[in-house]
Amino acid sequence: MSTPQSAGSSSAYHMDLNRRGRVVIVKLAGSVNMDVCDEVRDRLIEIVDEEPTENLILDLSELKFICSVGLGGISQPTSVAGTTTAA
């Protein structure tokens, strides 16, 4: 599943989703700034809530930019879901 940026966003990001059983791999590409971080966070929470999820893996290898607010936004769904983030 793929989620492109919203039309009104000033950041260009792309989100790809791959489920493997109870493991979800989310690949973020492009840029995530404070204009879209709530949207990204909300989508990550939806993904975790859709089906039982044991592990959420965030692949940021194609992310060109992320602001500090965006970093906080992508870490929040894992604490909401009760999963553990890797340092």
N, CA, C and O atoms as a GROMACS GRO file, in nm:
protein
  348
    1MET      N    1   0.086  -0.117   0.000
    1MET     CA    2   0.000   0.000   0.000
    1MET      C    3   0.090   0.123   0.000
    1MET      O    4   0.196   0.123   0.061
    2SER      N    5   0.047   0.224  -0.067
    2SER     CA    6   0.126   0.345  -0.082
    2SER      C    7   0.040   0.466  -0.050
    2SER      O    8  -0.076   0.474  -0.092
    3THR      N    9   0.097   0.560   0.025
    3THR     CA   10   0.025   0.682   0.060
    3THR      C   11   0.107   0.802   0.016
    3THR      O   12   0.208   0.832   0.079
    4PRO      N   13   0.066   0.872  -0.090
    4PRO     CA   14   0.140   0.992  -0.131
    4PRO      C   15   0.105   1.109  -0.040
    4PRO      O   16   0.012   1.101   0.040
    5GLN      N   17   0.179   1.216  -0.053
    5GLN     CA   18   0.151   1.336   0.026
    5GLN      C   19   0.011   1.387  -0.003
    5GLN      O   20  -0.046   1.359  -0.108
    6SER      N   21  -0.045   1.462   0.091
    6SER     CA   22  -0.175   1.525   0.065
    6SER      C   23  -0.155   1.645  -0.025
    6SER      O   24  -0.047   1.705  -0.028
    7ALA      N   25  -0.259   1.680  -0.099
    7ALA     CA   26  -0.249   1.788  -0.199
    7ALA      C   27  -0.214   1.922  -0.137
    7ALA      O   28  -0.145   2.001  -0.202
    8GLY      N   29  -0.258   1.950  -0.015
    8GLY     CA   30  -0.234   2.079   0.047
    8GLY      C   31  -0.102   2.090   0.121
    8GLY      O   32  -0.072   2.195   0.177
    9SER      N   33  -0.024   1.985   0.122
    9SER     CA   34   0.101   1.984   0.198
    9SER      C   35   0.212   2.052   0.121
    9SER      O   36   0.220   2.043  -0.001
   10SER      N   37   0.298   2.121   0.196
   10SER     CA   38   0.412   2.183   0.132
   10SER      C   39   0.532   2.089   0.129
   10SER      O   40   0.631   2.118   0.062
   11SER      N   41   0.526   1.977   0.200
   11SER     CA   42   0.631   1.877   0.198
   11SER      C   43   0.592   1.765   0.103
   11SER      O   44   0.475   1.728   0.093
   12ALA      N   45   0.690   1.713   0.034
   12ALA     CA   46   0.664   1.598  -0.053
   12ALA      C   47   0.716   1.474   0.017
   12ALA      O   48   0.837   1.456   0.032
   13TYR      N   49   0.625   1.388   0.059
   13TYR     CA   50   0.667   1.262   0.118
   13TYR      C   51   0.582   1.151   0.057
   13TYR      O   52   0.476   1.174  -0.001
   14HIS      N   53   0.634   1.031   0.074
   14HIS     CA   54   0.566   0.913   0.022
   14HIS      C   55   0.580   0.804   0.128
   14HIS      O   56   0.687   0.787   0.186
   15MET      N   57   0.472   0.729   0.151
   15MET     CA   58   0.474   0.624   0.251
   15MET      C   59   0.431   0.493   0.184
   15MET      O   60   0.324   0.484   0.125
   16ASP      N   61   0.516   0.390   0.194
   16ASP     CA   62   0.485   0.256   0.145
   16ASP      C   63   0.470   0.164   0.264
   16ASP      O   64   0.543   0.175   0.363
   17LEU      N   65   0.375   0.072   0.255
   17LEU     CA   66   0.343  -0.018   0.365
   17LEU      C   67   0.356  -0.162   0.318
   17LEU      O   68   0.310  -0.197   0.210
   18ASN      N   69   0.420  -0.245   0.399
   18ASN     CA   70   0.434  -0.387   0.370
   18ASN      C   71   0.410  -0.464   0.499
   18ASN      O   72   0.485  -0.450   0.595
   19ARG      N   73   0.304  -0.546   0.503
   19ARG     CA   74   0.274  -0.630   0.619
   19ARG      C   75   0.327  -0.770   0.596
   19ARG      O   76   0.308  -0.829   0.490
   20ARG      N   77   0.394  -0.822   0.697
   20ARG     CA   78   0.442  -0.960   0.696
   20ARG      C   79   0.397  -1.023   0.828
   20ARG      O   80   0.470  -1.023   0.927
   21GLY      N   81   0.275  -1.077   0.825
   21GLY     CA   82   0.219  -1.131   0.948
   21GLY      C   83   0.191  -1.018   1.045
   21GLY      O   84   0.116  -0.925   1.014
   22ARG      N   85   0.250  -1.025   1.164
   22ARG     CA   86   0.230  -0.922   1.266
   22ARG      C   87   0.340  -0.816   1.262
   22ARG      O   88   0.349  -0.733   1.353
   23VAL      N   89   0.421  -0.818   1.158
   23VAL     CA   90   0.527  -0.719   1.140
   23VAL      C   91   0.486  -0.624   1.028
   23VAL      O   92   0.444  -0.667   0.921
   24VAL      N   93   0.499  -0.495   1.054
   24VAL     CA   94   0.466  -0.393   0.954
   24VAL      C   95   0.593  -0.314   0.923
   24VAL      O   96   0.660  -0.263   1.012
   25ILE      N   97   0.624  -0.306   0.794
   25ILE     CA   98   0.739  -0.227   0.749
   25ILE      C   99   0.683  -0.106   0.676
   25ILE      O  100   0.612  -0.119   0.576
   26VAL      N  101   0.716   0.013   0.726
   26VAL     CA  102   0.672   0.138   0.665
   26VAL      C  103   0.796   0.210   0.612
   26VAL      O  104   0.890   0.238   0.687
   27LYS      N  105   0.794   0.238   0.483
   27LYS     CA  106   0.905   0.310   0.421
   27LYS      C  107   0.861   0.453   0.393
   27LYS      O  108   0.764   0.476   0.320
   28LEU      N  109   0.932   0.548   0.451
   28LEU     CA  110   0.907   0.690   0.427
   28LEU      C  111   1.013   0.743   0.332
   28LEU      O  112   1.132   0.715   0.348
   29ALA      N  113   0.969   0.818   0.232
   29ALA     CA  114   1.061   0.878   0.136
   29ALA      C  115   1.026   1.025   0.119
   29ALA      O  116   0.912   1.065   0.143
   30GLY      N  117   1.122   1.104   0.079
   30GLY     CA  118   1.099   1.247   0.055
   30GLY      C  119   1.129   1.330   0.177
   30GLY      O  120   1.232   1.311   0.243
   31SER      N  121   1.039   1.424   0.208
   31SER     CA  122   1.059   1.518   0.319
   31SER      C  123   0.938   1.520   0.412
   31SER      O  124   0.824   1.520   0.367
   32VAL      N  125   0.967   1.522   0.542
   32VAL     CA  126   0.862   1.535   0.643
   32VAL      C  127   0.897   1.655   0.730
   32VAL      O  128   0.996   1.652   0.804
   33ASN      N  129   0.816   1.759   0.721
   33ASN     CA  130   0.838   1.876   0.807
   33ASN      C  131   0.715   1.898   0.895
   33ASN      O  132   0.623   1.816   0.894
   34MET      N  133   0.714   2.005   0.968
   34MET     CA  134   0.606   2.027   1.064
   34MET      C  135   0.468   2.044   0.998
   34MET      O  136   0.366   2.029   1.065
   35ASP      N  137   0.464   2.073   0.870
   35ASP     CA  138   0.337   2.087   0.799
   35ASP      C  139   0.264   1.954   0.783
   35ASP      O  140   0.142   1.950   0.775
   36VAL      N  141   0.339   1.845   0.778
   36VAL     CA  142   0.278   1.714   0.754
   36VAL      C  143   0.302   1.612   0.865
   36VAL      O  144   0.254   1.499   0.855
   37CYS      N  145   0.376   1.648   0.969
   37CYS     CA  146   0.411   1.549   1.070
   37CYS      C  147   0.288   1.492   1.141
   37CYS      O  148   0.287   1.373   1.175
   38ASP      N  149   0.184   1.573   1.164
   38ASP     CA  150   0.063   1.520   1.226
   38ASP      C  151  -0.004   1.418   1.135
   38ASP      O  152  -0.054   1.315   1.181
   39GLU      N  153  -0.006   1.446   1.007
   39GLU     CA  154  -0.064   1.355   0.908
   39GLU      C  155   0.012   1.222   0.906
   39GLU      O  156  -0.049   1.115   0.902
   40VAL      N  157   0.145   1.228   0.909
   40VAL     CA  158   0.227   1.107   0.908
   40VAL      C  159   0.204   1.029   1.037
   40VAL      O  160   0.184   0.908   1.033
   41ARG      N  161   0.206   1.098   1.151
   41ARG     CA  162   0.183   1.032   1.280
   41ARG      C  163   0.047   0.965   1.284
   41ARG      O  164   0.036   0.850   1.326
   42ASP      N  165  -0.057   1.035   1.241
   42ASP     CA  166  -0.193   0.979   1.243
   42ASP      C  167  -0.202   0.855   1.154
   42ASP      O  168  -0.267   0.757   1.190
   43ARG      N  169  -0.137   0.859   1.039
   43ARG     CA  170  -0.140   0.743   0.949
   43ARG      C  171  -0.067   0.624   1.010
   43ARG      O  172  -0.112   0.510   0.996
   44LEU      N  173   0.046   0.650   1.079
   44LEU     CA  174   0.119   0.541   1.144
   44LEU      C  175   0.034   0.478   1.254
   44LEU      O  176   0.034   0.356   1.270
   45ILE      N  177  -0.038   0.560   1.330
   45ILE     CA  178  -0.126   0.507   1.434
   45ILE      C  179  -0.236   0.422   1.372
   45ILE      O  180  -0.267   0.315   1.422
   46GLU      N  181  -0.295   0.470   1.262
   46GLU     CA  182  -0.398   0.392   1.191
   46GLU      C  183  -0.343   0.257   1.146
   46GLU      O  184  -0.410   0.155   1.161
   47ILE      N  185  -0.222   0.255   1.093
   47ILE     CA  186  -0.160   0.132   1.045
   47ILE      C  187  -0.146   0.031   1.159
   47ILE      O  188  -0.178  -0.086   1.143
   48VAL      N  189  -0.098   0.078   1.273
   48VAL     CA  190  -0.078  -0.010   1.389
   48VAL      C  191  -0.212  -0.059   1.442
   48VAL      O  192  -0.223  -0.173   1.488
   49ASP      N  193  -0.314   0.026   1.438
   49ASP     CA  194  -0.446  -0.010   1.491
   49ASP      C  195  -0.528  -0.099   1.397
   49ASP      O  196  -0.620  -0.166   1.443
   50GLU      N  197  -0.496  -0.101   1.267
   50GLU     CA  198  -0.574  -0.177   1.170
   50GLU      C  199  -0.575  -0.327   1.198
   50GLU      O  200  -0.679  -0.392   1.187
   51GLU      N  201  -0.461  -0.382   1.233
   51GLU     CA  202  -0.446  -0.525   1.259
   51GLU      C  203  -0.348  -0.542   1.374
   51GLU      O  204  -0.266  -0.453   1.400
   52PRO      N  205  -0.356  -0.657   1.444
   52PRO     CA  206  -0.257  -0.680   1.551
   52PRO      C  207  -0.115  -0.667   1.495
   52PRO      O  208  -0.080  -0.731   1.396
   53THR      N  209  -0.035  -0.585   1.560
   53THR     CA  210   0.100  -0.556   1.513
   53THR      C  211   0.199  -0.580   1.626
   53THR      O  212   0.190  -0.520   1.732
   54GLU      N  213   0.293  -0.670   1.600
   54GLU     CA  214   0.395  -0.700   1.700
   54GLU      C  215   0.514  -0.605   1.688
   54GLU      O  216   0.567  -0.558   1.789
   55ASN      N  217   0.553  -0.577   1.564
   55ASN     CA  218   0.667  -0.489   1.540
   55ASN      C  219   0.635  -0.391   1.427
   55ASN      O  220   0.577  -0.428   1.325
   56LEU      N  221   0.674  -0.267   1.448
   56LEU     CA  222   0.664  -0.164   1.346
   56LEU      C  223   0.806  -0.124   1.309
   56LEU      O  224   0.882  -0.075   1.393
   57ILE      N  225   0.841  -0.146   1.184
   57ILE     CA  226   0.974  -0.113   1.135
   57ILE      C  227   0.961   0.008   1.044
   57ILE      O  228   0.885   0.006   0.947
   58LEU      N  229   1.036   0.114   1.074
   58LEU     CA  230   1.036   0.234   0.992
   58LEU      C  231   1.164   0.237   0.911
   58LEU      O  232   1.274   0.244   0.966
   59ASP      N  233   1.150   0.232   0.780
   59ASP     CA  234   1.263   0.240   0.688
   59ASP      C  235   1.272   0.385   0.642
   59ASP      O  236   1.187   0.434   0.566
   60LEU      N  237   1.375   0.454   0.688
   60LEU     CA  238   1.393   0.596   0.656
   60LEU      C  239   1.506   0.616   0.556
   60LEU      O  240   1.556   0.728   0.541
   61SER      N  241   1.547   0.509   0.490
   61SER     CA  242   1.663   0.516   0.401
   61SER      C  243   1.644   0.610   0.282
   61SER      O  244   1.743   0.660   0.227
   62GLU      N  245   1.520   0.636   0.243
   62GLU     CA  246   1.495   0.727   0.131
   62GLU      C  247   1.436   0.860   0.176
   62GLU      O  248   1.390   0.939   0.094
   63LEU      N  249   1.439   0.885   0.306
   63LEU     CA  250   1.391   1.013   0.359
   63LEU      C  251   1.501   1.116   0.341
   63LEU      O  252   1.612   1.099   0.390
   64LYS      N  253   1.470   1.224   0.270
   64LYS     CA  254   1.569   1.328   0.242
   64LYS      C  255   1.580   1.430   0.355
   64LYS      O  256   1.688   1.484   0.380
   65PHE      N  257   1.467   1.455   0.424
   65PHE     CA  258   1.464   1.554   0.531
   65PHE      C  259   1.354   1.518   0.629
   65PHE      O  260   1.246   1.474   0.591
   66ILE      N  261   1.384   1.537   0.758
   66ILE     CA  262   1.282   1.527   0.861
   66ILE      C  263   1.318   1.627   0.970
   66ILE      O  264   1.432   1.630   1.017
   67CYS      N  265   1.221   1.707   1.010
   67CYS     CA  266   1.246   1.807   1.114
   67CYS      C  267   1.231   1.741   1.252
   67CYS      O  268   1.186   1.626   1.261
   68SER      N  269   1.267   1.811   1.356
   68SER     CA  270   1.260   1.755   1.491
   68SER      C  271   1.115   1.722   1.530
   68SER      O  272   1.091   1.625   1.602
   69VAL      N  273   1.020   1.802   1.485
   69VAL     CA  274   0.879   1.774   1.512
   69VAL      C  275   0.838   1.645   1.441
   69VAL      O  276   0.761   1.565   1.496
   70GLY      N  277   0.888   1.624   1.322
   70GLY     CA  278   0.860   1.501   1.249
   70GLY      C  279   0.918   1.379   1.319
   70GLY      O  280   0.855   1.273   1.321
   71LEU      N  281   1.038   1.393   1.375
   71LEU     CA  282   1.097   1.282   1.450
   71LEU      C  283   1.010   1.244   1.569
   71LEU      O  284   0.989   1.126   1.596
   72GLY      N  285   0.960   1.345   1.640
   72GLY     CA  286   0.869   1.319   1.751
   72GLY      C  287   0.742   1.251   1.704
   72GLY      O  288   0.688   1.163   1.771
   73GLY      N  289   0.693   1.292   1.588
   73GLY     CA  290   0.570   1.236   1.534
   73GLY      C  291   0.583   1.090   1.496
   73GLY      O  292   0.490   1.013   1.518
   74ILE      N  293   0.697   1.051   1.439
   74ILE     CA  294   0.711   0.912   1.399
   74ILE      C  295   0.743   0.821   1.517
   74ILE      O  296   0.723   0.699   1.508
   75SER      N  297   0.792   0.876   1.627
   75SER     CA  298   0.819   0.792   1.744
   75SER      C  299   0.694   0.773   1.830
   75SER      O  300   0.687   0.676   1.905
   76GLN      N  301   0.599   0.862   1.821
   76GLN     CA  302   0.479   0.854   1.905
   76GLN      C  303   0.393   0.731   1.880
   76GLN      O  304   0.348   0.671   1.977
   77PRO      N  305   0.368   0.688   1.755
   77PRO     CA  306   0.281   0.571   1.734
   77PRO      C  307   0.333   0.446   1.802
   77PRO      O  308   0.254   0.362   1.846
   78THR      N  309   0.466   0.431   1.811
   78THR     CA  310   0.518   0.312   1.874
   78THR      C  311   0.492   0.311   2.024
   78THR      O  312   0.470   0.205   2.082
   79SER      N  313   0.495   0.427   2.088
   79SER     CA  314   0.466   0.431   2.230
   79SER      C  315   0.316   0.416   2.255
   79SER      O  316   0.276   0.359   2.356
   80VAL      N  317   0.233   0.468   2.163
   80VAL     CA  318   0.089   0.453   2.174
   80VAL      C  319   0.050   0.306   2.161
   80VAL      O  320  -0.038   0.258   2.232
   81ALA      N  321   0.117   0.236   2.070
   81ALA     CA  322   0.085   0.097   2.044
   81ALA      C  323   0.148   0.002   2.147
   81ALA      O  324   0.116  -0.116   2.150
   82GLY      N  325   0.236   0.056   2.231
   82GLY     CA  326   0.299  -0.028   2.332
   82GLY      C  327   0.413  -0.111   2.278
   82GLY      O  328   0.455  -0.207   2.342
   83THR      N  329   0.465  -0.076   2.161
   83THR     CA  330   0.579  -0.148   2.106
   83THR      C  331   0.707  -0.079   2.148
   83THR      O  332   0.704   0.028   2.208
   84THR      N  333   0.818  -0.140   2.115
   84THR     CA  334   0.947  -0.087   2.154
   84THR      C  335   1.018  -0.030   2.033
   84THR      O  336   1.017  -0.091   1.926
   85THR      N  337   1.079   0.085   2.050
   85THR     CA  338   1.156   0.145   1.940
   85THR      C  339   1.302   0.109   1.958
   85THR      O  340   1.350   0.096   2.071
   86ALA      N  341   1.371   0.092   1.849
   86ALA     CA  342   1.514   0.065   1.853
   86ALA      C  343   1.589   0.197   1.854
   86ALA      O  344   1.549   0.292   1.787
   87ALA      N  345   1.696   0.202   1.930
   87ALA     CA  346   1.775   0.325   1.939
   87ALA      C  347   1.883   0.325   1.834
   87ALA      O  348   1.961   0.421   1.826
   0.00000   0.00000   0.00000
